[in-house]
Amino acid sequence: MHVRLRVPLALVGSALAGVLVALQTRVNGGLSQQLGNGYVTAAVSFGSGLALLCVAMLLSRRGRRGFGRLRVELRSGHLPRWAVLGGAGGAMFVLGQGLVAPLTGVALFTVGIVAGQVLGGLVFDRVGLGPGGRIDPSPARIVGTLLAVAAVAIAVGVDAGPFVWLVVFPMIVGVGVAAQSMVNGLVRAAAQSALTSTFVNFVVGTALLGIMAVVSVSVSGWPQNWPSAPYFYIGGVVGTVFIAMAAALVRTAGVLLLSMSNVAGQLIAAVAFEAGVPLTDGLTQGMIAGAAVALLAVAVAALPGGRRGPARAR
């Protein structure tokens, strides 16, 4: 692949991954409405993805070898142990959709997630924690970050209701989503396998959400209204594909550009879903305008000018 095409193609791939995130949100949102329990919904989503990945790991010699390499890297100290905790970020994202968004409204929740995601990406690239080393924030990237936040605000329309203070939670989760891409990229580089990285991500996320779901069921009881339509249960499968794509692309695009192109894909897909199969109030002109501004944000942030620092020593 030509060097000049790597970053643009990585951004296109990340945008497609964003479409999958929107699809997962639509599926898991519908399942949560049916079950009335966000904890169980999140555990089912991650658990189904983990089941698929277990089969894939059994069938993939490269995935098993990658797991062996990962163990060696962890034991030697070349890879810090915190790098395997990326699944916690994805777990909190899925869980927050069912617990916090009903209080703040989808608009304020989404703005908080995206604000944390792009700001976290900016910081992680600057510090150089990602697998691609340090990427200094150029003026274009800073402007692109501000445009990305503005795009989501335009798309959903912020409603600062009585629970406005809860926006702190989705902002923290948004930073966790950016961190998830970062550490999954580190795990992939160590294991030399996107499948291994994705498997580790889902093991951690499923364990965390499983404990929470058990506590929730012990308090409120097992959900009774399980939907029969198969599409309610594909959220985990969609998530495995998204996580694998993010882990594979973060080294090329950087955490910030990966996050923003992903946001653009989410917005475009949200417009399509709200027009065709709405989860809430349907398509608005604000969403269309916001998607256009998000695309502009990615284009601005991708302009030349960011300076890479020295690569991380291994």
N, C-alpha and C positions, 0 to 999 in steps of 0.2 A: 504494500500500500504506500502511495506517495506521502511523504512526510507532511506536506501542506494540507492534505485531505484528512489527516487523522483527527484533528480537533473538531472540524465541522461534522465529520461522520459520527464522532463520539457524541456531539450535541444532538444530532438527529436521533441517535439511539436512546439518549437520555430522555428526549421528548416523547418518544414512543413508550418508554418505561413510565413516564408520567401519565400517559393514556391508561396504562394498566393500573396505576394507583387510583385514578378516577373510577375505573371499573370496579376495583376492589372496594372503594368507598361506597359505591352504589349497591353492591351486593351485600356487604356487611351492614350497611345502614338498613337495608330492607330486612335482613335477618334479625337485627336488634329490635326493630319494630315488631316483628312477629313474636319473638321470645320474651321481650320485656326485661332482658337481662344483658347488659353490656359486657359483664365479666365472662359469662358463658359464651357469648358471641365471639369475643376476642380469642378465647381459648380454643373454640372450634375452628376458627380461621387459621390460627397458627398450628394447631394440632393436625389438621388435614394436610397442611403444607409439609409438616415434618414427616407424616406417614409416607407421602410421595417421595420425599428426599431419602428416606431410609431405603426404599426400593431402589432408587437411583444409585445410592452409594453401594448397595450390594451388587449391582450390575456393572458398575464402573470401576475398572481397575485403576484408572487415573485418579478417581476420587479417593479410593482407599490409600493409594500411594501418597496423595496429597495430605491425607489425615496423618499418615506416618511422618511426613516431613514437618507438619505442624507440631506434632508432639516433640520432635527433636529440637525445633526452633524455640519452643517454650521451655524445655528443660535446659537448654544452653543459655537462655537469657537473651538471645538475639531478638526475640519477639516478646514484648512485655505481656504479662498475663491479662492486663485490662483490655488488651486488644480483642479478646474473644467475647467481650460483653456487648458487642454491637446489637445483638438481638433485643436488649433491653430498650433501646431507642424505638425500634419498630413496635415492640409490645405496648409501650406507653402511647404511641401514636394511635394504634387501633383501639386501645382502651379509652383514650380521651374522647374519641368520637362519640362513644355511647354514654359517657358520664358527665362531661363538661359542656359539650355543645348544646344539649337540651336546656341548659341554664343560661349560657351566654348568647345563644343563637348561633347558627352556622356561620354567619358573617363574621362576627367578632372572633370566633374560634379559628376560622381559616386565616384571618389577618394575623392573629397571634402565631399560628404555626409557620406561616410563610416568613414573617418578620424574624422569628427565631432561626429558621432554616437558612435564610440568605445571610443574616448577620453572623451566624455560627460558621457558615462556609467561608466568609471573608476572614474571620479570625483564624480558623484552622489552616487556611492556605497561608496566611501571613506568618503564623508560628512555625509552619512546616511540619506539622504532625502527620500529614497524609503521605501516601507512598510516593507521590511525585515531588516531594521536597517542598521548600518554601517558595511561595508565589506572592510577591509583593503586590499590594492593592494599588493599581493604577487609578487615576481619576475616572477613567471610563468604567472601571469595575465598581467604584463607589457610586457613580451616577446610576449604573445599571442596577445596583442593589436597591437604591431608593426608588427607581422606576418599578422594580418588581413588587415592592411593598405597595406602591401606589396602584399598581395594576389590580392587585387582589382587592384593595379597598374599593376601587371603581367597580369591579366585577360583582361584588356581593353587597356593597352598601353597608357601612358600619352603623350599628345600632347600639349606642352606649347605654344599655339598660341598667337595672339595679345590680346585676352581676358583673359589671364591667371589670371589677378588680380581678376576676377569675381569668382574665386574659393573660395574667402572669404564667399560669399553668401551661396553656398551649404554646406560649413563647419558649418556655423551658423545653417542652417536648420538641418544638421545632429545632432547637439547638441539638437535641438528642438525635433527630433525624439526620442532620448534617454530620454529626459525629458517627452515626451508624455507617454512612457511606465511607467515611474516612477509615474507620477501624476495619470494616469489611475489606477495604482495599489492601490494608496491611496484611490481613489474614490470607487473602488471595495471593499476594506476592510471596508470602512465606510458604504457603502450601503449593503454589503453582497450579492452583485449581479453583475455578469459580464455584464448582459444585461443592467442594469441601468448605469453602467460606460460607456459602449459603446454608449448608447443613448445620454448621456450628451456630450460625445466626438463629436458626429456627429451634435448635435445641435449647438455647438460652431463653429465647422469647416464650416458647411453649412451657418451659419449667416455671417461669415467673408467672405467666398468666394462669397456668394450671393451679398453682397454689391459691391465687386470688379467686378463681372460680370455685374451688372447693369451699373456701370460707364463705363466699356469697351464697352458694347453694345450701350450706349448713344453716344459714340465717334465714334466707327467704324461700327455700325450697327449690325443687327441680322445675324448670320451665315445662309447661304442659302443651303449649301451642306450637309444635314443631312443624314448619311448612313442608309440604311434600314435593314442591318443585325443585329439581336438582340444582338449578342455577344459584340457589341461595347458599350453596355449600362449596362454591368454586373460589371463594376469597383466598384461601390458603394456597391453592395452586397458582393463582395469579400473583400472589405475593412472592412465591419462590422465583418466578421468572423475573420480577422486578428487582429483587435483591441481587440475583446473579448478574443482571445487566449492570446495576450500579457498581458492584464490586469490580466488574471487568472494565468499566469505563472511567472510573475515578482517577486512575493514574494518568490517563491521557488528557482529560478535560480539567482536572482540579476539582476540589470540593465545591467551590463557589459556582463555577459555570455549570457543573453537573446539577447542582440544586436549582439554579434558575431555569435551565432548559427543561428540567423536570417539571417545574411550576408551570411553564408555558404549555407543556403537553397536558398537564392536568386541567388547565383552564379551557383549552380547545376541546378536550373530551367532555368537560362539564357542560359546555355549550351544547354539544351534540346530545348528551344524555338528557339534559333539561328540555331540549326540544322534542326528543323522541319518547323517552321513558322517565319522566320527572319523578324525583323522590319527594320534593316539597312543592314549591309554588310555580315551577316551570321557568321557562326562559325569559330573561329580561334584556333590554338593550344595554344596561350597565354591564352585564356579563360579557356581551359581545365586545364592548369597548374595552373592558378590562383584559380580555384575551389578546386584543390587538396591542395594547400597551405592554403586556408581558412579553410578547414576541419582540417588541422594540427593545425592551430591557435586556433580553438575551443578546440581541444584535449589538447593542452598545457595549455591554460587558465583554463581548468577544473581540472588540477592537484591539489591535496590537498596542502594547504599552506596558503590560504586566511583566515584571522582571522576576525570573526564577532565581532563587538562592541556591546554594550548594545542596546537592542531593544528600539525603540521609545516608550516613555510613552504615554498612551492614557488616 
